[in-house]
Amino acid sequence: MGSGVAQNLAQTGTHVLLLDVNESILEKAKLEIKRNIQLQRMFKKKDDAATTKDPLSLITTTTDYRALNEVDFVIENVTENWEIKRQVFKQLEANCRRETIFSSNTSAIPITRLGSVTERPSKLIGTHFMNPVPLKPVVEVIRGFHTSTETVQATLDLLAGMGKEGVLVNDSPGFVSNRVLMLTVNEAIFLLQDQVATAEDVDRIFRLCFGHKMGPLETADLIGLDTILYSLEVLYENFNDPKFRPSPLLRKLVNAGLFGRKSGRGFYSYNHDGGSLT
């Protein structure tokens, strides 16, 4: 997701500082961005070209949080794990200017809770991007309890510059999209676990009967089964409602390292380009 956000920003003329834990991950991200840009250019019309002819020239990579001391807007994209996110925001707080806005591309963790680990809760907001980021026109924007009107407007302006519409919602675990989507995906996994239908047939019903571009299990593979599991655990913890209990099959697949497209196998198997094989 982080590389997709960086790509989208750079393609619309914004300078990007892409930070991750090591250089190998950053190199992989740059290769992915380069490949995705090449694929986009193959299918775009000439009058639909990106604003920037060489987006990669606008992306700088680093592993050092101190490099963030001059940025205006941070978009956090780490995994859906509270302890990891908490440590990241502590690092951001220690290395960014007081004026810098923090946003979290979280799937389910409440924005107000994230704001509590910073000294700038009025400047913290949720920006829930959809995958693949450059192709999705809408972002779910989440206003925390302390998020200021100025922060909301600055975020909506940034998204507009990326060619996206921000839909503003109030803070609640899972927000709108994942409070509904995670239930749907989890129940589809229960159907597979109970041998009611195959993965292919579950997804076929959703595509052909309801007009969805992807079925729930295909969607889970795209998002990442680990992210699905973490999101359900956050929902279960916050609502204390058994309807959010993760399927044992989901937990088993995650424990086995089958995360979906990013690992090469989830409910389906994939080649190195992310295309489905089965």
For each residue, the residues with C-beta under 8 A, 3 or more apart:
1: 4 5 77 105 129 131 133
2: 5 6 18 20 29 75 77 105
3: 6 7 18 29 32 33
4: 1 7 8 36 129 131 132 133 134
5: 1 2 8 9 75 77 105 129 133
6: 2 3 9 10 16 18 29 33 59
7: 3 4 10 11 33 36 37 55 133 134
8: 4 5 11 12 133 134 162 163 164
9: 5 6 12 14 16 58 162
10: 6 7 13 14 15 16 33 52 55 56 58 59
11: 7 8 37 50 51 52 55 134
12: 8 9 50 51 52 161 162 163
13: 10 51 52 58 161
14: 9 10 58 161 162
15: 10 58 60
16: 6 9 10 58 59 60
17: 60 61 62 67 68 71
18: 2 3 6 26 29 59 60 61 62
19: 61 62 63 64 65 67 68
20: 2 25 26 29 61 63
21: 25 63
22: 25 26 63
23: 26 27 61 63
24: 27 28
25: 20 21 22 28 29
26: 18 20 22 23 29 30 61 62 63
27: 23 24 30 31
28: 24 25 31 32
29: 2 3 6 18 20 25 26 32 33 61
30: 26 27 33 34 56 59 61
31: 27 28 34 35
32: 3 28 29 35 36
33: 3 6 7 10 29 30 36 37 55 56 59
34: 30 31 37 38 56
35: 31 32 38 39 273
36: 4 7 32 33 39 40 132 134
37: 7 11 33 34 40 41 50 55 56
38: 34 35 41 42
39: 35 36 42 43
40: 36 37 43 44 50 134
41: 37 38 44 49
42: 38 39
43: 39 40
44: 40 41 48 49 50
45: 48 49
46: 49
47:
48: 44 45
49: 41 44 45 46 53
50: 11 12 37 40 44 53 55
51: 11 12 13
52: 10 11 12 13 55 57 58
53: 49 50
54: 57 58
55: 7 10 11 33 37 50 52 58 59
56: 10 30 33 34 37 59
57: 52 54
58: 9 10 13 14 15 16 52 54 55
59: 6 10 16 18 30 33 55 56
60: 15 16 17 18
61: 17 18 19 20 23 26 29 30
62: 17 18 19 26 67
63: 19 20 21 22 23 26
64: 19 67
65: 19 68 91 92 94 95
66: 69 95
67: 17 19 62 64
68: 17 19 65 71 74 92 95 96 100
69: 66 95 96 97
70: 97
71: 17 68 74 96 97 100
72: 99 100 101
73: 100 101 103 154 158
74: 68 71 92 96 100 101 102 103
75: 2 5 103 104 105 127
76: 85 88 89 92 102 103 104 105 106
77: 1 2 5 105
78: 81 84 85 88
79: 84 226 227 230
80: 85 106 107 108 109 227 230 231 234
81: 78 84 85 230
82: 85 86 109 113 234
83: 86 87
84: 78 79 81 87 88
85: 76 78 80 81 82 88 89 104 106 109 114
86: 82 83 89 90 114 117
87: 83 84 90 91
88: 76 78 84 85 91 92
89: 76 85 86 92 93 102 114 117 118
90: 86 87 93 94 117
91: 65 87 88 94 95
92: 65 68 74 76 88 89 95 96 100 102 118
93: 89 90 96 117 118 119 120
94: 65 90 91
95: 65 66 68 69 91 92
96: 68 69 71 74 92 93 100 102
97: 69 70 71 100
98: 120
99: 72 123
100: 68 71 72 73 74 92 96 97 123
101: 72 73 74 123 124 125 151 154 155
102: 74 76 89 92 96 118 120 123 124 125
103: 73 74 75 76 124 125 126 127 155
104: 75 76 85 109 111 114 124 125 126 127
105: 1 2 5 75 76 77 126 127 128 129
106: 76 80 85 109 111 114 126 128
107: 80 128 174 178 182 223 227 230 231 234
108: 80 173 174 175 178 179 182 230 231 234 235
109: 80 82 85 104 106 113 114 173 234
110: 113 114 144 171 172 173 238
111: 104 106 114 115 124 125 126 142 143 144 147 171
112: 115 116 121 144 145 146 171
113: 82 109 110 116 117
114: 85 86 89 104 106 109 110 111 117 118 124 144
115: 111 112 118 120 121 124 144 145 146 147
116: 112 113 121
117: 86 89 90 93 113 114
118: 89 92 93 102 114 115 121 123 124
119: 93
120: 93 98 102 115 123 124
121: 112 115 116 118 124 144 145 146 147
122: 146 147 148 151
123: 99 100 101 102 118 120 147 148 151
124: 101 102 103 104 111 114 115 118 120 121 144 146 147 151
125: 101 102 103 104 111 141 142 143 144 147 151 152 155
126: 103 104 105 106 111 140 141 142 143 144 171 175
127: 75 103 104 105 139 140 141 142 155 159 166
128: 105 106 107 139 140 141 142 175 177 178
129: 1 4 5 105 133 136 139
130: 133 136 138 139 140 177
131: 1 4 136 222 223
132: 4 36 135 136
133: 1 4 5 7 8 129 130 136
134: 4 7 8 11 36 40
135: 132
136: 129 130 131 132 133 139 164
137: 163 164 165
138: 130 164 165 166 167
139: 127 128 129 130 136 159 164 165 166 167
140: 126 127 128 130 166 167 169 175 176 177
141: 125 126 127 128 152 155 156 159 166 167 168 169
142: 111 125 126 127 128 168 169 170 171 175
143: 111 125 126 147 152 168 169 170 171
144: 110 111 112 114 115 121 124 125 126 147 171
145: 112 115 121 171
146: 112 115 121 122 124
147: 111 115 121 122 123 124 125 143 144 151 152
148: 122 123 151 152
149: 152 153
150: 153 154
151: 101 122 123 124 125 147 148 154 155
152: 125 141 143 147 148 149 155 156 168
153: 149 150 156 157
154: 73 101 150 151 157 158
155: 101 103 125 127 141 151 152 158 159 166
156: 141 152 153 159 160 166 168
157: 153 154 160 161
158: 73 154 155 161 162
159: 127 139 141 155 156 162 164 165 166
160: 156 157 163 164 165 166
161: 12 13 14 157 158
162: 8 9 12 14 158 159
163: 8 12 137 160
164: 8 136 137 138 139 159 160
165: 137 138 139 159 160
166: 127 138 139 140 141 155 156 159 160
167: 138 139 140 141
168: 141 142 143 152 156
169: 140 141 142 143 172 175 176
170: 142 143
171: 110 111 112 126 142 143 144 145 175
172: 110 169 175 179
173: 108 109 110 179 234 235 238 239
174: 107 108 177 178 179 180 182 231 234 235
175: 108 126 128 140 142 169 171 172 178 179
176: 140 169 179 180
177: 128 130 140 174 180 181
178: 107 108 128 174 175 181 182 231 235
179: 108 172 173 174 175 176 182 183 235
180: 174 176 177 183 184
181: 177 178 184 185 219
182: 107 108 174 178 179 185 186 228 231 232 235 244
183: 179 180 186 187 243 244
184: 180 181 187 188 216
185: 181 182 188 189 216 217 219 220 228
186: 182 183 189 190 228 232 244 246 247 250
187: 183 184 190 191 216
188: 184 185 191 192 202 215 216 217 220
189: 185 186 192 193 217 220 247 249 250
190: 186 187 193 194 247 249
191: 187 188 194 196 197 202
192: 188 189 195 196 197 198 199 202 217 249 267
193: 189 190 247 248 249
194: 190 191
195: 192
196: 191 192
197: 191 192 201 202 205
198: 192 201 202
199: 192 202 203 217 267 268
200: 203 204
201: 197 198 204 205
202: 188 191 192 197 198 199 205 206 215 216 217
203: 199 200 206 207 214 215 216 217 218
204: 200 201 207 208 215
205: 197 201 202 208 209 210 215
206: 202 203 209 210 212 214 215 216
207: 203 204 210 211 212 213 214 215
208: 204 205
209: 205 206
210: 205 206 207
211: 207
212: 206 207 215
213: 207
214: 203 206 207 218 219 222
215: 188 202 203 204 205 206 207 212 218 219
216: 184 185 187 188 202 203 206 219 220
217: 185 188 189 192 199 202 203 220 221 267 268
218: 203 214 215 221 222 267 268 276
219: 181 185 214 215 216 222 223
220: 185 188 189 216 217 223 225 228 260 266 267
221: 217 218 224 225 260 261 266 267 268 270
222: 131 214 218 219 260 261
223: 107 131 219 220 227 228 260
224: 221 227 228 259 260 261 262
225: 220 221 228 229 250 253 254 258 259 260 266
226: 79 229 230 254 259
227: 79 80 107 223 224 230 231
228: 182 185 186 220 223 224 225 231 232 246 250
229: 225 226 232 233 246 250 251 254
230: 79 80 81 107 108 226 227 233 234
231: 80 107 108 174 178 182 227 228 234 235
232: 182 186 228 229 235 236 244 245 246 250
233: 229 230 236 237 246
234: 80 82 107 108 109 173 174 230 231 237 238
235: 108 173 174 178 179 182 231 232 238 239 241 244
236: 232 233 239 240 241 242 244 245 246
237: 233 234 240
238: 110 173 234 235
239: 173 235 236 244
240: 236 237
241: 235 236 244
242: 236 245
243: 183
244: 182 183 186 232 235 236 239 241
245: 232 236 242
246: 186 228 229 232 233 236 250 251
247: 186 189 190 193 250 251
248: 193 251 252
249: 189 190 192 193 252 253
250: 186 189 225 228 229 232 246 247 253 254
251: 229 246 247 248 254 255
252: 248 249 255 256
253: 225 249 250 256 258 259 266 267
254: 225 226 229 250 251 257 258 259
255: 251 252
256: 252 253
257: 254 263
258: 225 253 254 263 265 266
259: 224 225 226 253 254 262 263 266
260: 220 221 222 223 224 225 263 265 266 267 270
261: 221 222 224 264 266 270 274
262: 224 259
263: 257 258 259 260 266
264: 261 269 270 271 272
265: 258 260 268 269 270
266: 220 221 225 253 258 259 260 261 263
267: 192 199 217 218 220 221 253 260
268: 199 217 218 221 265 276 277 278
269: 264 265 276 277 278
270: 221 260 261 264 265 274 275 276 277
271: 264 274 275 277
272: 264
273: 35
274: 261 270 271
275: 270 271
276: 218 268 269 270
277: 268 269 270 271
278: 268 269
